[in-house]
Amino acid sequence: MTKINLMIAVFLIAAMSMFAAGIDGKWTSEITTQGKKGETKVTATFDLKSSGETLTGIVTTSAKRTANLEITDGKLAGNQFSFKTKQTNKRGETIIVWEGTVDGDSLNGSRGREGAKNKVQFTAKRL
């Protein structure tokens, strides 16, 4: 009986590692947002690294200017991920919440201001 339990445990750990390893690397996405001044296209490049259920890395965004945003509170559970980035501008700091799923060579998710109902959908492709 203990051999079976050990085999099941090893299988589950291996399966979780496969999902986690699937997010590591560089990804790119073009995100379209709607604002007071109309539509804006933002290119986002994700440089992601997982360790167990922790996700770290940098998100580089470029629209009018380039910003390198450190990932905080990054989580990974199976193929689901979530993390936050902090943007600073003239009006102060804004926390952006990113969440979604890993599907092979695609990240499918949404991003939006912390506490806001409106979210913008995105799909990122592995580089």
BELKABEL-V335481 format. One record per residue. N is the residue number from 0. RES is the residue in three letters. PSI is psi in degrees with one decimal (999 if undefined). NEAR is the number of other ideal C-beta (glycine too) atoms within 8 Angstrom. Layout:
BEGIN
n=<N,N>
res=<RES,RES>
psi=<PSI,PSI>
near=<NEAR,NEAR>
END
This chain:
BEGIN
n=<0,1,2,3,4,5,6,7,8,9,10,11,12,13,14,15,16,17,18,19,20,21,22,23,24,25,26,27,28,29,30,31,32,33,34,35,36,37,38,39,40,41,42,43,44,45,46,47,48,49,50,51,52,53,54,55,56,57,58,59,60,61,62,63,64,65,66,67,68,69,70,71,72,73,74,75,76,77,78,79,80,81,82,83,84,85,86,87,88,89,90,91,92,93,94,95,96,97,98,99,100,101,102,103,104,105,106,107,108,109,110,111,112,113,114,115,116,117,118,119,120,121,122,123,124,125,126>
res=<MET,THR,LYS,ILE,ASN,LEU,MET,ILE,ALA,VAL,PHE,LEU,ILE,ALA,ALA,MET,SER,MET,PHE,ALA,ALA,GLY,ILE,ASP,GLY,LYS,TRP,THR,SER,GLU,ILE,THR,THR,GLN,GLY,LYS,LYS,GLY,GLU,THR,LYS,VAL,THR,ALA,THR,PHE,ASP,LEU,LYS,SER,SER,GLY,GLU,THR,LEU,THR,GLY,ILE,VAL,THR,THR,SER,ALA,LYS,ARG,THR,ALA,ASN,LEU,GLU,ILE,THR,ASP,GLY,LYS,LEU,ALA,GLY,ASN,GLN,PHE,SER,PHE,LYS,THR,LYS,GLN,THR,ASN,LYS,ARG,GLY,GLU,THR,ILE,ILE,VAL,TRP,GLU,GLY,THR,VAL,ASP,GLY,ASP,SER,LEU,ASN,GLY,SER,ARG,GLY,ARG,GLU,GLY,ALA,LYS,ASN,LYS,VAL,GLN,PHE,THR,ALA,LYS,ARG,LEU>
psi=<-40.1,-29.3,-39.2,-44.9,-40.7,-43.4,-40.9,-43.2,-44.6,-42.7,-45.2,-41.1,-42.5,-42.0,-42.4,-37.6,-36.3,-42.9,-45.6,-44.0,-23.2,-18.2,-17.5,137.7,-165.9,140.1,155.0,148.1,147.5,118.6,129.5,123.8,153.9,123.2,-171.6,-30.0,14.6,-159.9,137.2,134.8,127.0,128.1,128.2,129.2,125.8,129.8,99.3,145.7,129.8,150.2,101.6,-121.6,12.2,135.3,129.5,171.5,-163.1,139.6,122.9,120.3,147.6,124.5,-96.3,-30.8,163.1,139.4,135.1,114.5,122.6,137.2,131.3,159.7,37.6,131.4,147.1,124.8,104.4,-122.2,8.3,139.2,157.8,148.8,170.8,151.9,154.7,126.1,136.5,131.4,-167.4,-31.4,-1.3,-153.5,143.5,129.5,126.9,129.7,126.2,135.6,152.3,-158.3,153.9,128.8,86.1,-115.9,24.3,141.8,125.4,123.8,-161.6,159.1,146.6,164.9,141.9,127.5,-11.2,152.2,-33.0,129.9,152.2,129.5,148.6,155.9,127.3,144.6,144.9,136.8,999>
near=<4,5,6,7,8,8,8,8,8,8,8,8,8,8,8,9,8,8,12,13,8,9,13,8,8,9,12,11,13,8,11,9,8,6,7,3,4,6,7,10,8,11,11,13,12,13,10,13,8,12,6,6,6,9,14,9,10,9,13,11,11,8,8,2,5,6,8,7,12,7,14,8,7,13,10,14,6,6,8,10,17,11,13,12,12,11,9,6,6,3,4,6,6,11,9,13,11,13,10,12,9,12,7,5,4,10,15,9,12,10,11,11,9,9,3,7,4,6,8,10,7,13,8,12,9,8,7>
END
